[in-house]
């Protein structure tokens, strides 16, 4: 009988000990399962300034003459660079990068607003990729956006995969333009690792109107500047209407050193793509150290001009300095 009692007592103590181990410790609530982020949402950084991580500034730019033709044979001493209205402390490199490897993000507006013209624009974009991407050096991705963005085809040099991705897109829904740009710059182009210099570009086909984004227009521009991405925009509105959408497209291009195109008719869409393709192979790259650089997180303006005053230089407007 005594043996049975001892066994029962031991069993009770064991149960009490197991229950105590299962309870969370004071001040430490039980862990909750992690919820996956909803698709198409952009991680927001309210109030955060996008900054460069190094003290060397890299700028890719285009030079054209009075007739709009590309000028490809200029030398370093034929340019004047100003950073916050001051000459740089040192020019660390200068090259006429006519064959710089490309990293292209092709962003297609798949909202209802472009439904009537979508098939033609789809075909023009396909031809652009076929003529632009050199499989031995370049890589591109295809992303569609309406009320959310969707990565249709990740970075690849396979033209067939890129073309197939373009033809999977079907229009419908509202427009999250800023989210699409922010995501592509931050999660794709900025992280596309390479040991050699590359040209990072977004080619954006849209009417320029945003109705759904979770980030602001300026946040998208700041992220493009941080990722050293030039944005080329092709309007789907057919004609320069001077509305908010056209203003947005021009601001995106001007702020990042790209160019905005406003085709007057559908046939002009293909011409815009041809112009972009030629420009991407007709550019210069310069790197410099700013004079009296301060890691204060402030915006620095950039001005590049040629000694030959009639040439036009198109480059990004500036960058955010790093902050300690």
N, C-alpha and C positions, 0 to 999 in steps of 0.2 A: 504493500500500500504506500509506504514511504517513497518507494522508487517512482511510482506513478505520479505522486504529488510533485516530486522534484522535476519530473519531465514536463508537467504542465506549467510549472513556474518558469522553467527555462524557455518554453515555447512562447509564453506571454511576453517575456522580456525581449525575445527576438523580434516579435511583431511590433512592439513599441519602438525598437531601435530602427527598424526598416521604415516605419511611418515618419519618424523624425528626419531620416535622411532624405525622404521625398519632398519635405516642405522647403520652400525657398527661404534663404537666410534673410534676416531683417535688412530692409533697405535695398534688397535685390529682387525686384518683381520677376516672375517667371518670364522667360524669353518668349517673344511673339514671333510667329513665322514671318519671314520677310516677304513683303508683297512685291511682285514684279512691277516695274514702271509701265504705265499704260503706253501702248504703241503710239508713235507720232508725237509724244510729248518731249519738250526740250528742257533740259535741266537749266533752271534760271539762276542767274547770279545778280540779283538786284543791287544796284549801287556800286557794282564792281567795275573798275576801269580795266580794260584789256591792255596789257603791257608787253613790250619786247623783253626777252630774257637775256639779251647780250647787249654790249655797248657798240657793236658794229651794225650799221644800218645797211640793208640790202634793198636796192631799187632796180626793178626792170622797167624800161620805158621805151617809147616809140617816137621816132622822128619822121615828120613828113614835110614836104615842100609846099609851095603855094598851090600846086595842082593836086595836092592830096596824095602824092606818090611817096613811097617809103624811101628814106635816105639811110643807106646801110654802111657807108664807108667813112664815117667820121672817127676822129681819134679823141683820146681823153682830153687833150689840151684845147679842144674845140667846144668844151662844155664848161658851164659855170654852175656849181652846186651851192645852194644855201640851205642850212638847217637852222630854223628859227632865225632867219635873216643873217646868219653868220656862216662864213666859209668853213668847211670841215677842217678838223685838226690834221687829218691824213686820209688820202684816198688809198684804200688797201687793195682794191682790184678794179679792173675795167675790162670789159670784153664786149665785142659785137656778137651777141649770142643768137645768131641766126638759126642754129640747129640745136638749141637747148632742149633736152628731153622734156616732154609735156606730161603733166598730171591734170587731166581734164574732168571736171564734174559737169555733166550735161543734165540740167534741171528743167523738167517739162511741167508746165502748168496743165493739170488734168481736171481743172474745175469746169463747171457748166458754161462759164463765160467764153470759152474758146472752142466749144463743141463743133461749130459749123466749119471751122478752118483746121480742125485737128489732124485729119488725114494728110493734108498737104504739108503741114509743119512736121509731122512725123517722118514723112519721106525726105524732106529737106535736111532734117537732123541726121537721118541715116546716111545720106550722101556726105554730109559734113564729116562724120566719124570715119567713113571709108576713105576720104581724101586726106584727113588730118593725122590720124593715129598711125604711127610707124611702129609695127609690132616689135621691132628689135630694140626700141628705146622708150616708147610712150605707153601710158596706161590711162584708161578712162573708166568712168562709172556712169550709170544712168539712174536718176532719181526722179520719181513723179510725186506731185503734191496736189492735193485738193484741201479738204479740211485737216488732213494729216499728210505727212510725207511717208513715202515708201521707197526703200532702196531696191530698185528693180534688178540691177546688175552691179555688183561690187567691182572694184578696180580689176581690170584685166586688159591684156593686149590682144584678146581674141575678138576680131571684128564681128564674126558671126554671132557670138554671144551678146555683144552690145546691140547689134541690129535686132536680134530676136527679143531682147529686153525692151527695146523701143516699141516693138509691135505688140507687146503684151499690154501696153497702157491703154486704158479706155477712160474717157472724160466723165466727170460727175462730182457734184458737191461744191462746197465753198472753197476759200483760198487761204492757206497758211504759208504765205510767201516767206516771211521773215524767219519762221521756224526752219524752213527747208534750207535757207542759206546758212543760218547759224549752225545747224547740224552738220551740213556738208563741210563747212570750213573747220569746225572744231573736232569732229569725230572722224573725218576722212582725210581731207587735204592736209591739215596740220599734223596728223599722225602717220601720214604716208612716208615711212622712213626711207631714206636713201643716203648713200655716202657721197654722192655727187650732186652738184646744183641741178635743180629742176625748175620748170616754169609751172606754177600752180594757177589754174584758170577755172572759172565757172562760166559756162555759156548758159544763159537763162532765157527761156522762151515763155513769155507771159504777157498779160496786159498791164502788169505792174500794180494791180489792186490787191490789198490784203484785207481779209475779213475775219480771220480765225486765229492768228498767231498768238503765242504765249510770251514771246519776246518782242521788244520794240525794234523799229527800223534801225535806230542808231546802234543798238546792241549787235545787230547783224553786220552792220558796216564795220564796227570796231573789231569783231571777230575775224572778218575778212582781212582787215589790215594786219592783225596779229599773225594770221596764217600766211601773210604775203601772197594773197590771192587777188588776181585781177578779175573783175566781173564784166563780161560782155553780155549786153541785153539785146534781145530781139523782140520787139513789140508785136503782139498778136492783134492789135487794134486796127491795123491798116491805116496809116496816116498819122501825122503828128497832131494830136487833138488838144495839146496843152492842158490836159486834165491832170488829176492827182496821180493816176497811173503812169503817165508819161514823165511827170516830175520825179516820181520814185525811181524809174528806170535810169533817168539821166543822172540822178544823185548817186545811185549805186555805182555806175560806171565812172563818173568823174572822181569819186572819193577813192577809188581803188586802182586807177590807172587803166581802166578798160575803155570801152566805147559803147554808146547806145545807138541802136539802129531802129528806125521807124519806117518800115516798108509801107509804101503807098498802095501796093497791090500784092497779091499772093506771089506772083513771079519774083518780086523783089526780095522775098524771104530767102530764097536760095542764094541770091546775090550777096545778102548780108553774111551768110555763112561762108561764102567764098572769100569775102574781105577779111573775116576773122581768121580764117585758115592762113591767109597770106601774111597777116600781121604777126601771128604767133611765131613765124619763122623770120621776122624782120626786126628784131629788137635788140636793145643794148642792156647790159647789166653792169651796175656800179655798186661798190661797197665802200663805206667810209666810216671813220670815227668822228662823231660830233665834237666841236670845240667846247671845252669846259662842260662836259656832260655831267649832269646831276641826276642821280637815281631817285627822282621825286614823283614819279608817276604822272608827269604832266605830258600834254600833247605837244609834239614837235611838228611844225609845218615843214614841208619840203618844197623847194623850188629848183627846177633844172631848166636852164636855158642854153642856147647855143650862141657862140660868138657871132655866127651868121644870123642876124636878127630875124630874117624872114622865115626861118625854119620853125616849125611848131613841135614842141615836145609834150608828150602826154605821159604822165606818171601819177602814182598815188599822191594824195594831198599831204600825207604825213603819217605819224605813228605815235603810239603811247610809249613813253620811256618806262623802263622797269622801275620798280619801287622797292627800296630796302625794307 
